[in-house]
């Protein structure tokens, strides 16, 4: 019975379908809608990025990163996985860094 009802309803709507001329009204409305990217959010993102860069240099972020990498390298060389290929580690680091940059730069 549901199939018959569905067919009757879709037949009714097909028979009663009418096009309404809008004389370009829809296009005019779409042109006047605000942009998807709000200027305030762009300014906020630029401000936060600037603060993050300043804090990175104020708190010696580069030195901290180098210390972490040095300790990771020393730990790797001293552990049982010393036979690990450094080229693979470099590729993994590049992939992780690029994913992080993409996440930060292109997040909505």
MDAnalysis code that builds the backbone (N, CA, C; Angstrom):
import MDAnalysis as mda
import numpy as np

u = mda.Universe.empty(324, n_residues=108, atom_resindex=np.repeat(np.arange(108), 3), trajectory=True)
u.add_TopologyAttr("name", ["N", "CA", "C"] * 108)
u.add_TopologyAttr("resid", np.arange(1, 109))
u.add_TopologyAttr("resname", ["UNK", "UNK", "UNK", "UNK", "UNK", "UNK", "UNK", "UNK", "UNK", "UNK", "UNK", "UNK", "UNK", "UNK", "UNK", "UNK", "UNK", "UNK", "UNK", "UNK", "UNK", "UNK", "UNK", "UNK", "UNK", "UNK", "UNK", "UNK", "UNK", "UNK", "UNK", "UNK", "UNK", "UNK", "UNK", "UNK", "UNK", "UNK", "UNK", "UNK", "UNK", "UNK", "UNK", "UNK", "UNK", "UNK", "UNK", "UNK", "UNK", "UNK", "UNK", "UNK", "UNK", "UNK", "UNK", "UNK", "UNK", "UNK", "UNK", "UNK", "UNK", "UNK", "UNK", "UNK", "UNK", "UNK", "UNK", "UNK", "UNK", "UNK", "UNK", "UNK", "UNK", "UNK", "UNK", "UNK", "UNK", "UNK", "UNK", "UNK", "UNK", "UNK", "UNK", "UNK", "UNK", "UNK", "UNK", "UNK", "UNK", "UNK", "UNK", "UNK", "UNK", "UNK", "UNK", "UNK", "UNK", "UNK", "UNK", "UNK", "UNK", "UNK", "UNK", "UNK", "UNK", "UNK", "UNK", "UNK"])
u.atoms.positions = np.array([
    [0.820, -1.186, 0.000],
    [0.000, 0.000, 0.000],
    [0.869, 1.257, 0.000],
    [2.009, 1.192, 0.614],
    [2.896, 2.354, 0.668],
    [3.415, 2.705, -0.717],
    [3.723, 1.700, -1.511],
    [4.209, 1.956, -2.868],
    [3.154, 2.674, -3.695],
    [1.915, 2.282, -3.545],
    [0.825, 2.923, -4.296],
    [0.696, 4.376, -3.859],
    [0.767, 4.616, -2.553],
    [0.691, 5.986, -2.036],
    [1.849, 6.831, -2.556],
    [3.045, 6.254, -2.546],
    [4.213, 6.990, -3.030],
    [4.073, 7.333, -4.504],
    [3.574, 6.399, -5.285],
    [3.385, 6.655, -6.716],
    [2.340, 7.733, -6.943],
    [1.263, 7.675, -6.160],
    [0.202, 8.682, -6.317],
    [0.709, 10.074, -5.927],
    [1.479, 10.142, -4.874],
    [2.008, 11.435, -4.426],
    [2.982, 11.997, -5.451],
    [3.914, 11.171, -5.938],
    [4.874, 11.675, -6.923],
    [4.172, 12.042, -8.229],
    [3.132, 11.316, -8.636],
    [2.372, 11.660, -9.837],
    [1.643, 12.994, -9.634],
    [1.089, 13.203, -8.452],
    [0.407, 14.454, -8.165],
    [1.366, 15.642, -8.274],
    [2.562, 15.484, -7.664],
    [3.515, 16.584, -7.703],
    [4.064, 16.812, -9.102],
    [4.180, 15.768, -9.898],
    [4.642, 15.952, -11.267],
    [3.596, 16.693, -12.095],
    [2.330, 16.383, -11.866],
    [1.271, 17.051, -12.623],
    [1.077, 18.496, -12.188],
    [1.311, 18.795, -10.932],
    [1.049, 20.130, -10.392],
    [2.297, 21.017, -10.337],
    [3.379, 20.544, -10.891],
    [4.629, 21.297, -10.837],
    [4.520, 22.532, -11.725],
    [4.874, 23.700, -11.137],
    [4.829, 24.957, -11.893],
    [6.139, 25.702, -11.667],
    [6.636, 26.260, -12.731],
    [7.857, 27.061, -12.649],
    [7.462, 28.516, -12.395],
    [8.171, 29.136, -11.484],
    [7.918, 30.537, -11.171],
    [9.081, 31.356, -11.726],
    [8.770, 32.348, -12.546],
    [9.817, 33.207, -13.100],
    [10.218, 34.218, -12.031],
    [11.518, 34.313, -11.822],
    [11.972, 35.259, -10.803],
    [12.656, 36.492, -11.390],
    [12.802, 36.544, -12.696],
    [13.388, 37.705, -13.386],
    [14.738, 38.108, -12.773],
    [15.571, 37.126, -12.453],
    [16.901, 37.401, -11.924],
    [16.939, 37.692, -10.442],
    [15.821, 37.538, -9.741],
    [15.778, 37.836, -8.310],
    [16.755, 36.970, -7.525],
    [16.800, 35.689, -7.820],
    [17.696, 34.778, -7.097],
    [19.152, 35.189, -7.267],
    [19.525, 35.571, -8.475],
    [20.916, 35.996, -8.709],
    [21.234, 37.281, -7.952],
    [20.299, 38.216, -7.902],
    [20.527, 39.462, -7.158],
    [20.670, 39.189, -5.666],
    [19.852, 38.297, -5.146],
    [19.946, 37.954, -3.718],
    [21.296, 37.309, -3.427],
    [21.727, 36.385, -4.263],
    [23.000, 35.696, -4.045],
    [24.177, 36.666, -4.098],
    [24.109, 37.691, -4.949],
    [25.189, 38.674, -5.036],
    [25.262, 39.535, -3.782],
    [24.139, 39.761, -3.122],
    [24.118, 40.635, -1.957],
    [24.337, 39.893, -0.634],
    [24.408, 38.589, -0.668],
    [24.691, 37.835, 0.548],
    [26.144, 38.076, 0.961],
    [26.429, 38.053, 2.270],
    [27.817, 38.272, 2.699],
    [28.716, 37.134, 2.232],
    [29.992, 37.464, 2.082],
    [30.972, 36.463, 1.662],
    [31.071, 35.358, 2.698],
    [31.490, 34.198, 2.236],
    [31.647, 33.066, 3.155],
    [32.722, 33.345, 4.184],
    [33.772, 34.013, 3.725],
    [34.881, 34.279, 4.632],
    [34.661, 35.648, 5.251],
    [34.452, 35.646, 6.521],
    [34.194, 36.883, 7.231],
    [35.511, 37.601, 7.494],
    [35.517, 38.930, 7.324],
    [36.740, 39.694, 7.519],
    [37.230, 39.614, 8.963],
    [36.308, 39.592, 9.893],
    [36.703, 39.523, 11.300],
    [37.433, 38.222, 11.617],
    [36.976, 37.116, 11.050],
    [37.649, 35.841, 11.312],
    [39.041, 35.821, 10.684],
    [39.208, 36.463, 9.524],
    [40.535, 36.551, 8.911],
    [41.480, 37.387, 9.761],
    [40.968, 38.496, 10.297],
    [41.800, 39.342, 11.149],
    [42.181, 38.603, 12.426],
    [41.233, 37.847, 12.992],
    [41.509, 37.088, 14.208],
    [42.560, 36.019, 13.947],
    [42.460, 35.333, 12.822],
    [43.444, 34.303, 12.475],
    [44.826, 34.920, 12.273],
    [44.893, 36.090, 11.630],
    [46.179, 36.762, 11.429],
    [46.767, 37.200, 12.764],
    [45.935, 37.705, 13.660],
    [46.398, 38.128, 14.978],
    [46.942, 36.932, 15.769],
    [46.195, 35.840, 15.779],
    [46.635, 34.644, 16.512],
    [47.926, 34.078, 15.928],
    [48.058, 34.110, 14.619],
    [49.281, 33.633, 13.970],
    [50.464, 34.505, 14.368],
    [50.267, 35.823, 14.363],
    [51.341, 36.738, 14.751],
    [51.744, 36.511, 16.203],
    [50.784, 36.341, 17.088],
    [51.085, 36.088, 18.502],
    [51.831, 34.768, 18.651],
    [51.417, 33.747, 17.920],
    [52.089, 32.448, 18.004],
    [53.540, 32.552, 17.531],
    [53.779, 33.289, 16.462],
    [55.154, 33.447, 15.955],
    [56.005, 34.215, 16.966],
    [55.442, 35.279, 17.528],
    [56.183, 36.057, 18.533],
    [56.512, 35.197, 19.744],
    [55.523, 34.438, 20.243],
    [55.761, 33.587, 21.406],
    [56.768, 32.480, 21.102],
    [56.760, 31.988, 19.866],
    [57.715, 30.955, 19.462],
    [59.143, 31.468, 19.633],
    [59.389, 32.706, 19.193],
    [60.742, 33.247, 19.298],
    [61.059, 33.744, 20.704],
    [60.077, 34.269, 21.426],
    [60.317, 34.748, 22.782],
    [60.715, 33.590, 23.704],
    [60.058, 32.468, 23.576],
    [60.338, 31.328, 24.433],
    [61.296, 30.320, 23.812],
    [62.099, 30.753, 22.854],
    [63.129, 29.922, 22.218],
    [62.549, 28.612, 21.685],
    [61.535, 28.713, 20.878],
    [60.887, 27.534, 20.322],
    [61.808, 26.726, 19.438],
    [62.667, 27.411, 18.686],
    [63.587, 26.704, 17.805],
    [64.563, 25.855, 18.618],
    [65.055, 26.413, 19.715],
    [65.963, 25.661, 20.578],
    [65.259, 24.446, 21.198],
    [64.010, 24.633, 21.590],
    [63.247, 23.524, 22.167],
    [63.049, 22.414, 21.145],
    [62.731, 22.783, 19.908],
    [62.538, 21.777, 18.855],
    [63.841, 21.033, 18.587],
    [64.937, 21.776, 18.508],
    [66.231, 21.126, 18.267],
    [66.609, 20.188, 19.419],
    [66.330, 20.590, 20.654],
    [66.606, 19.707, 21.805],
    [65.770, 18.431, 21.737],
    [64.512, 18.566, 21.377],
    [63.636, 17.391, 21.268],
    [64.136, 16.454, 20.174],
    [64.497, 17.025, 19.034],
    [65.006, 16.193, 17.940],
    [66.323, 15.513, 18.330],
    [67.198, 16.253, 19.042],
    [68.471, 15.680, 19.476],
    [68.229, 14.525, 20.444],
    [67.323, 14.728, 21.397],
    [67.030, 13.665, 22.360],
    [66.376, 12.460, 21.686],
    [65.501, 12.722, 20.714],
    [64.881, 11.613, 19.987],
    [65.932, 10.830, 19.208],
    [66.856, 11.552, 18.588],
    [67.920, 10.896, 17.830],
    [68.818, 10.077, 18.763],
    [69.213, 10.682, 19.885],
    [70.073, 9.967, 20.832],
    [69.354, 8.760, 21.423],
    [68.079, 8.918, 21.741],
    [67.309, 7.798, 22.265],
    [67.183, 6.677, 21.262],
    [67.014, 7.041, 20.007],
    [66.904, 6.032, 18.948],
    [68.223, 5.289, 18.778],
    [69.316, 6.022, 18.815],
    [70.614, 5.391, 18.622],
    [70.987, 4.496, 19.807],
    [70.518, 4.828, 21.006],
    [70.873, 4.052, 22.179],
    [69.929, 2.875, 22.418],
    [68.789, 2.892, 21.789],
    [67.822, 1.817, 22.036],
    [68.061, 0.643, 21.090],
    [67.174, -0.298, 21.194],
    [67.336, -1.508, 20.378],
    [66.918, -1.286, 18.927],
    [66.337, -0.154, 18.609],
    [65.919, 0.087, 17.221],
    [66.930, 0.978, 16.509],
    [68.185, 0.828, 16.865],
    [69.245, 1.640, 16.272],
    [69.435, 1.330, 14.795],
    [68.975, 0.186, 14.352],
    [69.122, -0.182, 12.953],
    [68.075, 0.499, 12.062],
    [67.260, 1.375, 12.645],
    [66.219, 2.074, 11.900],
    [66.843, 2.986, 10.848],
    [66.284, 3.000, 9.681],
    [66.787, 3.799, 8.574],
    [66.487, 5.282, 8.820],
    [67.527, 6.104, 8.796],
    [67.343, 7.538, 9.036],
    [66.554, 8.205, 7.914],
    [66.656, 7.660, 6.725],
    [65.899, 8.209, 5.601],
    [64.402, 8.044, 5.850],
    [63.997, 6.927, 6.422],
    [62.590, 6.700, 6.746],
    [62.121, 7.668, 7.823],
    [62.961, 7.910, 8.826],
    [62.617, 8.884, 9.858],
    [62.456, 10.280, 9.272],
    [63.324, 10.648, 8.362],
    [63.252, 11.956, 7.732],
    [61.967, 12.090, 6.913],
    [61.625, 11.055, 6.175],
    [60.390, 11.085, 5.387],
    [59.174, 11.194, 6.297],
    [59.167, 10.429, 7.385],
    [58.050, 10.493, 8.335],
    [57.939, 11.883, 8.950],
    [59.073, 12.491, 9.298],
    [59.053, 13.832, 9.880],
    [58.525, 14.852, 8.881],
    [58.939, 14.756, 7.632],
    [58.467, 15.690, 6.603],
    [56.965, 15.542, 6.398],
    [56.490, 14.312, 6.368],
    [55.052, 14.083, 6.194],
    [54.269, 14.672, 7.368],
    [54.730, 14.415, 8.584],
    [54.041, 14.944, 9.757],
    [54.053, 16.471, 9.785],
    [55.175, 17.066, 9.429],
    [55.256, 18.529, 9.400],
    [54.331, 19.098, 8.333],
    [54.307, 18.490, 7.149],
    [53.441, 18.998, 6.084],
    [51.964, 18.847, 6.453],
    [51.599, 17.748, 7.107],
    [50.218, 17.592, 7.550],
    [49.854, 18.628, 8.608],
    [50.788, 18.910, 9.505],
    [50.544, 19.931, 10.518],
    [50.379, 21.308, 9.914],
    [51.238, 21.646, 8.954],
    [51.129, 22.947, 8.283],
    [49.819, 23.045, 7.519],
    [49.433, 21.964, 6.845],
    [48.172, 21.976, 6.102],
    [46.998, 22.162, 7.060],
    [47.033, 21.507, 8.197],
    [45.962, 21.612, 9.177],
    [45.856, 23.029, 9.714],
    [46.995, 23.655, 9.980],
    [46.994, 25.008, 10.536],
    [46.578, 26.030, 9.483],
    [47.107, 25.901, 8.271],
    [46.880, 26.925, 7.247],
    [45.524, 26.812, 6.565],
    [44.984, 25.619, 6.429],
    [43.778, 25.433, 5.646],
    [42.572, 24.998, 6.467],
    [42.634, 25.142, 7.765],
    [41.475, 24.746, 8.570],
    [40.400, 25.809, 8.491],
    [39.146, 25.377, 8.472],
    [38.024, 26.321, 8.382],
    [37.428, 26.569, 9.712],
])
